[in-house]
Every structure is written in C-alpha cells, then in structure tokens.
C-alpha cells in the first residue's frame, strides 16, 4: 500500500495542477506516481524539469530512451517503471521479447545498444561508478562522449522515479510488465 495518498486534479496543490494536466494528457490518465509527487510541488517540479529538458534536447531516439528506462528499472527492481515503460518501448519499435531481453540484460539483438545499457546498468548498480572497460566498450561500439554524458541525464530521471516509487511504495495502476521467467 502506498505511503503517500494519490491526489486528483481537484485535490492537488494549485501550483501542481498545470503540470499534472500536461502529464495526464501525455500519458492518457493521471498516473499514481505523478499524483503522489504532486503532494510536494518541488518533487513534481523537479521531475517535470528534467523530463522536459530531455524531451526538448535529447539526441536519443525514443527506442534508446525507453531501453534505458527499462534497463535502469530492472536494475533497481522498480516494477512500476518497468510496467510504465514496456508499452512505450513497444510503441517505439521494440518487441515485447526485446523489452524482456533488455530487462534481463541480454541484448544480443543490438550490440551497440547493449554497450550503452551496460554503462547505465553499471552506473545504477554502483552509485554512478562505471569501469573503464565498460566505458571504453561503449565508445568502441560507437557512442560519443556527448551521448555517454547525455546517458547520465536519462539515468538520473529514471533513478529519480524508481527511487520515488520505492520510497512512496506507489501502487501499480498499470498492467504489470511481462514476467522475467527463466
């Protein structure tokens, strides 16, 4: 059960309502995570700020952004984020089987993407630390210094949401991501 009550557009603090309305239009409904973040306007503003910056300036295509979200969500064990990003990843061109492979860390279908996701997984698992070997492998796979720097912003927003979901114990209001059966 969630620790933070879910706001509605009518009960949310006035200063969060425009952001909640934008997020609701984007996702098709008011998600529990956003409705909980709205309790503290600074939390919702911080989330909205980084997601808006990424939407306006990211050089990654939707497929890469969603793959990062799935990889970080799996690394952190965030069921909510894995559920939220699986349909978006499929819409961006990944198959359901590929979303499962990404969550498992098995990316034989795209070695270049695998190299980038190895960086973000390792950073998520090790408080930002990435080995020289993993970093160099990503560069050799074709990722530029700019892209590897940008990957940090994608990592940060996903850590923000994953940790918030764990912190708040956000109730899942989306279909669960497919199970990672052996």
N, C-alpha and C positions, 0 to 999 in steps of 0.2 A: 504494500500500500504506500502511496506517495506521502512524503513528509510535508510537501507544500501543496496547499489546495489549488485546484485548477481555476483560474479566472475565466470569465467570459468577456466578450467585448463590452458588455454593460457594467460588469463589476471591476474591471481592470482600472488601475490608476489612469486618470485622464491623459497624462503625458505619454503613456504607452499605447494608447488606442490607435493612433495613426500607424505605428509600426506593426501592431497586431493585425490591423486591417490589411496592410501590404502583404504580410506573411500569410494571412488567410487566403488572399487572392492567389498568391504564388503556389500554395500547397493544396488549395481546394477546400480546406477546412482549418479550423483553429486547432493546431496540434497541442497535445498536453505539454510538451516541452516548452513551447512558446507561452502558453497560458500560465505555466508555473514561473517562467523567467519574468513575466510581467509584474509579479509581486514586488520586485525590486527594479525600478526603472533603469538603474545603472547596469544591471545584468542584461536586460533586453537590449539596451543601447549598445553595450559592448559587443554582443553577438551580432546585432544588426550592422554595426560599423564594419566589422571585419568581413561579414558576408557581402556587404555592399561593395567594399573595396575589391574583393575578389571577383565579384560579378562584373565590375567596371574595368578591371585592369589585368585579370589573369590571362596568361598566354596559353594555359592548358585548355584543351577541348573538354567537353562535358564527360566524355568517356574516361579521360585521365583523372579528372576531378572526382568522379564517382568511384573510380577504382581506389584512389587514395582514401576516400571516406570509408569504403568497405574494409580496406586493409587495416586502417587505424581502429575502426570499430571492432574488428575481430581481435586485434592485438590487445585492446583494452577490455574485451569481453562486454561490450555495450550492445545488448540485444536491441534496444530502442533504435540506435543509429544504424545497425545492420538492417533492421526492418524498414527504416525510413529510406535508406539509400539503395536497397535492392531494386525496387521498381524504377527508381531514377536511373540506375545503372543500366537496366534493361532498355529503358527508353533511349539511353544514349548510345546503344548499339552493342552492348554486351549481352550474351545469352545468360539464361539462368545458371547453366552449368559453369560458365565463366565467372559469374558472381560468387559461386560456391568455391571455385578454384582460387579466386583472389582471397577470399576469407580464410582459406586453408594455407595460403602462401605457396600455391602450386600453379605457377604461371607459364607452363611450357608453351602455351598458345601465343605468348607475346614476350620474348626475351627482353626487349627494350623496356617495356612496362615493368617487367619483373625486377629489373635493376633499379628503377626509381622506387618501386614499392619496397624493395629491400632497405633502401635508405630510410623511408618514413617509418617502416616497421621497427627497424633498429633504434631509431631516434625515440619512438614512442615507448619502446621497452626499456631504454637506458637513459632516461631523463635528458634526452637530446643528444647523447653521445652516439656517434657513428664511427665505425672503424675506418681507417684509411683504405683498407681493401674494399669495403662496400662502396665507399665514396668513389674510388677510382674505377670500380666496375661500372658504376652508373655513368661516369664520364666516358668511359670506353664504349658504352652502349649508345652514346650519342646525346646524353643530357648535358646541356651547357651549365656554366656556373650560374647564370641568371635563372635558369629553370630549377636548379638544385636549391638556390636561395628562395625562389618562389614556393617550392615544395614545403618549406618551413611554415609559410603562412597557411597553407592548406592543412598541414599537420596541426598547427595551433588552433584553428577553428574546430577541427574535429576533436582534439583533446578537450577543448572548452565544452563542447556539447556532450561528449562521452562522460567527462567528469561531472558535469551538471546532472546528467541522468543518474549516475551512481549516487551522487550527493543527495539529490532530491528523491531518489527512488521513483522516478517517473513511471507511471503506469502506462503500459503499451496500449495505444489507441489505434494501432495499425496492424495489418496482418503480419504475423511473425515471418522473419526471413526463413528460407528453407533450412532444414536441419543439416548439420555437417556430420552426416552418418559416415562411419568408417568404410 
